[in-house]
Amino acid sequence: MPIDHANIPVGNLALSRDFYSAALEPLGFELVYQGEESLGFGRGDGGTDDEPIALRLGEAPNRGSHIAFTAGSRAEVDAFHAAAIAAGGKDNGAPGERPYGKSYYAAFILDPDGHNIEAVYKG
């Protein structure tokens, strides 16, 4: 699992559920928990990786958080970007090589609350 856990504040749970369900599907994540004030996304394997990404409803979300997901290929980065745009995310950096290190291929999306969500492949 590329992320142990993250808790992201959001302003609209239903909108965020739809966005993250679509954007994270190419990376192998799915909605694994839905409560009245929170959501959980994970790989659904029944183990400790079940809910590493939590979205929590809040009155005034802290915008500007950044979270990067490890992708298994350049194609997964491309699919993440396309799915996130189709789900209403804003392009914050199209898929491509970045100068952050050797072979750093990434895409960046702003989610509905303005959080910077990244998929990166370091193959």
ChimeraX attribute file (.defattr): number of C-alpha atoms within 10 A of each C-alpha:
attribute: neighborCount
match mode: 1-to-1
recipient: residues
	/A:1	12
	/A:2	10
	/A:3	13
	/A:4	10
	/A:5	15
	/A:6	13
	/A:7	13
	/A:8	21
	/A:9	22
	/A:10	26
	/A:11	17
	/A:12	17
	/A:13	20
	/A:14	11
	/A:15	16
	/A:16	22
	/A:17	19
	/A:18	14
	/A:19	20
	/A:20	24
	/A:21	18
	/A:22	22
	/A:23	28
	/A:24	23
	/A:25	19
	/A:26	21
	/A:27	19
	/A:28	14
	/A:29	21
	/A:30	21
	/A:31	22
	/A:32	18
	/A:33	14
	/A:34	14
	/A:35	9
	/A:36	8
	/A:37	12
	/A:38	18
	/A:39	23
	/A:40	21
	/A:41	25
	/A:42	24
	/A:43	19
	/A:44	16
	/A:45	10
	/A:46	10
	/A:47	8
	/A:48	12
	/A:49	17
	/A:50	20
	/A:51	23
	/A:52	19
	/A:53	22
	/A:54	20
	/A:55	22
	/A:56	20
	/A:57	19
	/A:58	15
	/A:59	9
	/A:60	10
	/A:61	17
	/A:62	14
	/A:63	16
	/A:64	13
	/A:65	14
	/A:66	14
	/A:67	14
	/A:68	15
	/A:69	18
	/A:70	17
	/A:71	23
	/A:72	16
	/A:73	16
	/A:74	21
	/A:75	13
	/A:76	21
	/A:77	27
	/A:78	21
	/A:79	20
	/A:80	28
	/A:81	29
	/A:82	20
	/A:83	20
	/A:84	27
	/A:85	18
	/A:86	13
	/A:87	19
	/A:88	18
	/A:89	24
	/A:90	17
	/A:91	18
	/A:92	15
	/A:93	15
	/A:94	14
	/A:95	22
	/A:96	15
	/A:97	17
	/A:98	14
	/A:99	8
	/A:100	9
	/A:101	9
	/A:102	10
	/A:103	13
	/A:104	15
	/A:105	22
	/A:106	27
	/A:107	25
	/A:108	26
	/A:109	25
	/A:110	22
	/A:111	25
	/A:112	19
	/A:113	20
	/A:114	17
	/A:115	21
	/A:116	21
	/A:117	24
	/A:118	22
	/A:119	27
	/A:120	26
	/A:121	20
	/A:122	15
	/A:123	11
